[in-house]
Amino acid sequence: MTRYIIIGAGAVGASLAAQLEINNISYILVGRGAQISHIALHGLSYRRPKETGVIRLNAVDTATPPDLKPDDILLLTVKAQDVEAATSFWAWRDVDGGGLASDLPLVTFQNGLAAENIALRRFNHIYAASILVPARYTVTGEVVVGGAPNIGVVTLGRYPNGLDETASTIVSDLTKAGYLAEARADIRRWKAAKLEHNVTNAVELFAGAPEARARAATELANEARIVLRAAGYDPAVASERVVDISGWHVAEGSGIERGQQSTWQSFVRGTSSEVDYLNGEIVSLGRLHGVAAPINAAFQKAVARLARDGALSGSVDISTVFG
């Protein structure tokens, strides 16, 4: 029987574990630090539209990882900057009955385009996932998810391309767990489309008039699109979806506020930023393919300064980055 090993207990990983628990799908949530310690001892405070409660999860610390089984599927829900360390830790673990974890399916849930290539150095079977989930993790032991009526939207496929029975199994289980999920053979296009949106996360870290912030976000996304196309990507568009997400929305009063996406949350918690794998990915692709990306480069540098100096989100005006 398939069992999911969820690696990372942040907003995506913990909410995924909660949904698997609620829907009686076998899993283990593995994390580190205060978050997993709190969840293991006290449960997860899980807030959804119209309901909030403490849910007990099958949670363990990375220091005492579970024994792995041949039918396990690894769900990697750490941030992109942590993929190198996570795949190094998990790939060479023994699997009951012989073999190594590097031969188990690994699903990458990271923003950006780098995680899959990092994972391929160690894992044979990579399934890339593009996930849209309005979730917040800023308080230890608590996750808020505002998606309604479904938790979120997941697009998944073999990496670099293709579909198989394992992809279908994962999508079926995610659907059962409350996600709008679909399998796609062209998953790189969907990851690229998500990156077009994620480069605008950096705007949330700066103060300024709404018009200035909106203009910066538009220019970041436009520049990203030009670079992605120059690099050979053809970002997917919403009209290509098979699953109907027209009724999916962020519920009013759910606790999810505009302008508080994953990058902002990392700054609030004082943890490392994924911007080098978002705006930095566009800068890197631009350099490789001879296309300038000055706006993404400016925001990458500005966010790096905020992190270096320990500055608070919203303490610097956006006009200093994008005039």
RODO-2510 file (C-alpha; in nm, 4 decimals, decimal comma):
residues 323
     n   res          X          Y          Z
     1     m     0,0000     0,0000     0,0000
     2     t     0,1259     0,3475    -0,0869
     3     r     0,2531     0,5522     0,2040
     4     y     0,3615     0,9149     0,1686
     5     i     0,6694     1,0468     0,3465
     6     i     0,6218     1,4249     0,3655
     7     i     0,9593     1,5945     0,4040
     8     g     0,9110     1,9444     0,5445
     9     a     0,6523     2,0670     0,7953
    10     g     0,5891     2,4210     0,6722
    11     a     0,2653     2,5542     0,5279
    12     v     0,2550     2,3136     0,2325
    13     g     0,3836     2,0034     0,4119
    14     a     0,1838     2,0387     0,7325
    15     s    -0,1430     2,1180     0,5535
    16     l    -0,0834     1,8250     0,3190
    17     a    -0,0309     1,5965     0,6193
    18     a    -0,3504     1,7292     0,7773
    19     q    -0,5494     1,6543     0,4630
    20     l    -0,4064     1,3038     0,4352
    21     e    -0,4870     1,2439     0,8015
    22     i    -0,8447     1,3664     0,7629
    23     n    -0,8969     1,1460     0,4578
    24     n    -0,7322     0,8306     0,5966
    25     i    -0,4405     0,8220     0,3520
    26     s    -0,1211     0,6691     0,4933
    27     y     0,1608     0,9195     0,5574
    28     i     0,4375     1,0325     0,7914
    29     l     0,5279     1,4013     0,8310
    30     v     0,8999     1,4569     0,8865
    31     g     1,0441     1,7917     0,9907
    32     r     1,2896     1,9614     1,2176
    33     g     1,3109     2,2243     1,4875
    34     a     1,0366     2,3829     1,6937
    35     q     0,7634     2,3310     1,4327
    36     i     0,7820     1,9509     1,4196
    37     s     0,8444     1,9298     1,7937
    38     h     0,5271     2,1274     1,8629
    39     i     0,3219     1,9245     1,6153
    40     a     0,4456     1,5934     1,7566
    41     l     0,3701     1,6968     2,1169
    42     h     0,0592     1,9109     2,0824
    43     g    -0,0792     1,8553     1,7331
    44     l    -0,1205     2,1068     1,4528
    45     s    -0,3455     2,4087     1,4951
    46     y    -0,5145     2,3886     1,1570
    47     r    -0,7308     2,6781     1,0447
    48     r    -0,9602     2,6401     0,7471
    49     p    -1,2525     2,8529     0,6297
    50     k    -1,5392     2,8084     0,8785
    51     e    -1,3417     2,5804     1,1080
    52     t    -1,0333     2,5768     1,3281
    53     g    -0,9073     2,2874     1,5341
    54     v    -0,6087     2,0980     1,6634
    55     i    -0,5375     1,7874     1,4618
    56     r    -0,3013     1,5119     1,5708
    57     l    -0,0562     1,4115     1,2998
    58     n     0,1817     1,1220     1,2491
    59     a     0,4881     1,3437     1,2892
    60     v     0,8546     1,2664     1,3569
    61     d     1,1776     1,4637     1,3708
    62     t     1,4370     1,4318     1,0961
    63     a     1,6795     1,3253     1,3698
    64     t     1,4825     0,9999     1,4009
    65     p     1,3585     0,9363     1,0463
    66     p     1,1161     0,6520     0,9757
    67     d     1,2237     0,3259     0,8194
    68     l     1,1422     0,3356     0,4504
    69     k     0,9368     0,0771     0,2609
    70     p     0,9410    -0,0211    -0,1085
    71     d     0,5956     0,1310    -0,1695
    72     d     0,6766     0,4689    -0,0130
    73     i     0,6533     0,7897    -0,2139
    74     l     0,8558     1,0876    -0,0914
    75     l     0,6883     1,4290    -0,1023
    76     l     0,9522     1,7009    -0,0785
    77     t     0,7897     2,0161     0,0611
    78     v     1,0941     2,2081     0,1872
    79     k     1,1873     2,5410     0,0261
    80     a     1,4020     2,5391    -0,2875
    81     q     1,7115     2,6540    -0,0991
    82     d     1,6891     2,3415     0,1201
    83     v     1,6540     2,0841    -0,1592
    84     e     2,0267     2,0126    -0,1851
    85     a     2,0577     1,9206     0,1823
    86     a     1,7283     1,7313     0,1918
    87     t     1,7981     1,5132    -0,1119
    88     s     2,1492     1,4405     0,0132
    89     f     2,0057     1,3259     0,3463
    90     w     1,7276     1,1061     0,2065
    91     a     1,8666     0,9560    -0,1144
    92     w     2,1069     0,7089     0,0437
    93     r     1,8830     0,5810     0,3224
    94     d     1,8114     0,2083     0,3193
    95     v     1,4739     0,0731     0,2155
    96     d     1,3316    -0,2349     0,3881
    97     g     1,4023    -0,5450     0,1822
    98     g     1,7009    -0,3921     0,0056
    99     g     1,7762    -0,0940    -0,2111
   100     l     1,8057     0,2767    -0,1415
   101     a     1,5611     0,5643    -0,1226
   102     s     1,7134     0,7036    -0,4423
   103     d     1,5018     0,4484    -0,6293
   104     l     1,1754     0,5608    -0,4663
   105     p     0,9521     0,8191    -0,6371
   106     l     1,0249     1,1737    -0,5219
   107     v     0,7757     1,4566    -0,5748
   108     t     0,9176     1,8106    -0,5788
   109     f     0,6737     2,0806    -0,4626
   110     q     0,9179     2,3732    -0,4804
   111     n     0,8662     2,7057    -0,6545
   112     g     1,1112     2,7848    -0,9324
   113     l     1,2865     2,5496    -1,1739
   114     a     1,5942     2,4333    -0,9859
   115     a     1,4652     2,1657    -0,7468
   116     e     1,4114     1,8929    -1,0039
   117     n     1,7599     1,9157    -1,1517
   118     i     1,9122     1,9125    -0,8045
   119     a     1,7083     1,6049    -0,7141
   120     l     1,7995     1,4225    -1,0376
   121     r     2,1596     1,4033    -0,9228
   122     r     2,0489     1,1502    -0,6620
   123     f     1,6962     1,0249    -0,7400
   124     n     1,5920     0,8148    -1,0401
   125     h     1,2202     0,8922    -1,0460
   126     i     1,1249     1,2584    -1,0143
   127     y     0,7698     1,3909    -1,0268
   128     a     0,7444     1,7686    -1,0375
   129     a     0,4459     1,9441    -0,8843
   130     s     0,3231     2,2988    -0,9302
   131     i     0,1057     2,3855    -0,6320
   132     l    -0,1273     2,6782    -0,5719
   133     v    -0,2297     2,6860    -0,2074
   134     p    -0,3160     3,0025    -0,0117
   135     a    -0,1480     2,8966     0,3107
   136     r     0,0330     3,0766     0,5913
   137     y     0,2869     2,9505     0,8418
   138     t     0,4174     3,2310     1,0617
   139     v     0,3411     3,0916     1,4082
   140     t     0,4994     2,7730     1,5398
   141     g     0,2507     2,4879     1,5409
   142     e    -0,0091     2,6701     1,3327
   143     v    -0,1021     2,6630     0,9649
   144     v    -0,3803     2,8632     0,7997
   145     v    -0,5223     2,7587     0,4616
   146     g    -0,7819     2,9797     0,2948
   147     g    -0,8581     2,7868    -0,0239
   148     a    -1,2247     2,6997    -0,0762
   149     p    -1,3970     2,4752    -0,1410
   150     n    -1,0759     2,2830    -0,2152
   151     i    -0,7451     2,3214    -0,0327
   152     g    -0,5473     2,4121    -0,3410
   153     v    -0,4569     2,3246    -0,6986
   154     v    -0,1822     2,0767    -0,7884
   155     t    -0,0472     2,0037    -1,1358
   156     l     0,1901     1,7059    -1,1467
   157     g     0,3867     1,5007    -1,3945
   158     r     0,7052     1,3029    -1,4450
   159     y     1,0136     1,5162    -1,4806
   160     p     1,1285     1,6209    -1,7335
   161     n     0,8153     1,4971    -1,9098
   162     g     0,5673     1,2152    -1,9353
   163     l     0,3056     1,0363    -1,7268
   164     d     0,2814     0,6922    -1,5698
   165     e     0,0837     0,4900    -1,3168
   166     t     0,2656     0,6473    -1,0221
   167     a     0,1684     0,9974    -1,1367
   168     s    -0,1925     0,8829    -1,1665
   169     t    -0,1837     0,7329    -0,8155
   170     i    -0,0482     1,0522    -0,6625
   171     v    -0,3045     1,2696    -0,8403
   172     s    -0,5851     1,0352    -0,7333
   173     d    -0,4759     1,0512    -0,3698
   174     l    -0,4367     1,4293    -0,3786
   175     t    -0,7877     1,4570    -0,5199
   176     k    -0,9197     1,2347    -0,2426
   177     a    -0,7337     1,4546     0,0062
   178     g    -0,9209     1,7659    -0,1053
   179     y    -0,7041     1,9173    -0,3772
   180     l    -0,7951     2,0033    -0,7349
   181     a    -0,5281     1,7871    -0,8962
   182     e    -0,4412     1,6912    -1,2513
   183     a    -0,1620     1,5012    -1,4233
   184     r     0,0260     1,6679    -1,7088
   185     a     0,2928     1,5269    -1,9380
   186     d     0,4348     1,8785    -1,9944
   187     i     0,5031     1,9669    -1,6311
   188     r     0,7980     2,1960    -1,7103
   189     r     0,5569     2,4367    -1,8796
   190     w     0,3434     2,4521    -1,5650
   191     k     0,6446     2,5068    -1,3416
   192     a     0,7545     2,7906    -1,5714
   193     a     0,4083     2,9475    -1,5557
   194     k     0,4162     2,9381    -1,1751
   195     l     0,7590     3,1040    -1,1746
   196     e     0,6176     3,3943    -1,3786
   197     h     0,3884     3,4598    -1,0844
   198     n     0,6370     3,3842    -0,8066
   199     v     0,8906     3,6454    -0,9192
   200     t     0,6382     3,9032    -0,7987
   201     n     0,6623     3,7713    -0,4398
   202     a     0,9562     4,0033    -0,3799
   203     v     0,7316     4,3087    -0,4161
   204     e     0,5538     4,2134    -0,0930
   205     l     0,8702     4,2867     0,1055
   206     f     0,8713     4,6579     0,0215
   207     a     0,6595     4,9555     0,1185
   208     g     0,5092     5,1960    -0,1338
   209     a     0,1967     5,3146    -0,3068
   210     p    -0,0263     5,0366    -0,4440
   211     e     0,0191     5,1686    -0,7968
   212     a     0,3974     5,1538    -0,7728
   213     r     0,3902     4,8035    -0,6292
   214     a     0,1484     4,6823    -0,8965
   215     r     0,3645     4,8298    -1,1724
   216     a     0,6746     4,6610    -1,0315
   217     a     0,4960     4,3257    -1,0172
   218     t     0,3802     4,3588    -1,3763
   219     e     0,7267     4,4457    -1,5020
   220     l     0,8868     4,1595    -1,3071
   221     a     0,6448     3,9089    -1,4593
   222     n     0,6821     4,0514    -1,8108
   223     e     1,0591     4,0341    -1,7897
   224     a     1,0411     3,6782    -1,6556
   225     r     0,8191     3,5729    -1,9453
   226     i     1,0660     3,7115    -2,2012
   227     v     1,3576     3,5316    -2,0369
   228     l     1,1704     3,2024    -2,0025
   229     r     1,0791     3,2032    -2,3696
   230     a     1,4372     3,2829    -2,4673
   231     a     1,5448     2,9852    -2,2566
   232     g     1,3122     2,7538    -2,4489
   233     y     1,0192     2,7441    -2,2087
   234     d     0,6616     2,7823    -2,3251
   235     p     0,4751     2,8676    -2,0029
   236     a     0,1322     2,7079    -1,9775
   237     v    -0,1837     2,9173    -1,9621
   238     a    -0,4872     2,8641    -1,7429
   239     s    -0,7153     2,7761    -2,0361
   240     e    -0,5147     2,4561    -2,0909
   241     r    -0,6257     2,3061    -1,7606
   242     v    -0,8369     1,9931    -1,7673
   243     v    -0,9549     2,0229    -1,4085
   244     d    -1,2109     2,2996    -1,3512
   245     i    -1,0806     2,5508    -1,0969
   246     s    -1,3296     2,8275    -1,1786
   247     g    -1,5060     2,7903    -0,8441
   248     w    -1,1897     2,7765    -0,6379
   249     h    -1,1074     3,0919    -0,4394
   250     v    -0,9588     3,2337    -0,1227
   251     a    -1,2426     3,2466     0,1266
   252     e    -1,3243     3,5838     0,2785
   253     g    -1,2289     3,5995     0,6448
   254     s    -1,0145     3,2861     0,6173
   255     g    -0,7099     3,4537     0,7706
   256     i    -0,5209     3,4673     0,4404
   257     e    -0,4375     3,8229     0,3413
   258     r    -0,3158     3,9515     0,0051
   259     g     0,0566     4,0254     0,0035
   260     q     0,1607     3,7515     0,2469
   261     q     0,2937     3,4778     0,0215
   262     s     0,5753     3,2344     0,0988
   263     t     0,8636     3,4804     0,0587
   264     w     0,7008     3,7305     0,2959
   265     q     0,6348     3,4509     0,5455
   266     s     1,0005     3,3488     0,5443
   267     f     1,1015     3,7040     0,6338
   268     v     0,8442     3,7190     0,9126
   269     r     0,9844     3,3964     1,0596
   270     g     1,3422     3,5142     1,0135
   271     t     1,4384     3,2198     0,7935
   272     s     1,6262     3,2053     0,4632
   273     s     1,4718     3,3505     0,1488
   274     e     1,3902     3,1599    -0,1722
   275     v     1,4390     3,4701    -0,3894
   276     d     1,7638     3,3361    -0,5367
   277     y     1,5538     3,0519    -0,6807
   278     l     1,2780     3,2818    -0,8086
   279     n     1,4092     3,6171    -0,9314
   280     g     1,7571     3,4652    -0,9234
   281     e     1,6432     3,1867    -1,1552
   282     i     1,5326     3,4432    -1,4125
   283     v     1,8624     3,6283    -1,3762
   284     s     2,0541     3,3035    -1,4240
   285     l     1,8552     3,2012    -1,7323
   286     g     1,8971     3,5493    -1,8742
   287     r     2,2729     3,5297    -1,8386
   288     l     2,2804     3,1856    -1,9990
   289     h     2,0723     3,2930    -2,2981
   290     g     2,1928     3,6478    -2,3517
   291     v     1,8798     3,8267    -2,2314
   292     a     1,9096     4,1051    -1,9764
   293     a     1,6890     4,0799    -1,6651
   294     p     1,7679     4,4061    -1,4818
   295     i     1,4395     4,4300    -1,2888
   296     n     1,4607     4,0803    -1,1453
   297     a     1,8293     4,1375    -1,0711
   298     a     1,7493     4,4609    -0,8854
   299     f     1,4896     4,2914    -0,6661
   300     q     1,7160     3,9935    -0,6019
   301     k     1,9886     4,2276    -0,4767
   302     a     1,7472     4,4394    -0,2739
   303     v     1,5995     4,1355    -0,0978
   304     a     1,9499     4,0058    -0,0284
   305     r     2,0322     4,3359     0,1419
   306     l     1,7183     4,3132     0,3551
   307     a     1,8167     3,9638     0,4657
   308     r     2,1807     4,0578     0,5224
   309     d     2,0926     4,3595     0,7342
   310     g     1,8116     4,1915     0,9257
   311     a     1,5653     4,4535     0,8020
   312     l     1,1940     4,4113     0,8542
   313     s     0,9588     4,3471     0,5684
   314     g     0,8094     4,6770     0,4578
   315     s     1,0903     4,8891     0,6033
   316     v     1,2274     4,9946     0,2642
   317     d     1,0290     5,1814    -0,0015
   318     i     0,9931     5,0119    -0,3368
   319     s     1,1043     5,3327    -0,5131
   320     t     1,4609     5,2567    -0,4020
   321     v     1,4477     4,9380    -0,6086
   322     f     1,2151     5,0180    -0,8959
   323     g     1,1684     5,3851    -0,9758
***
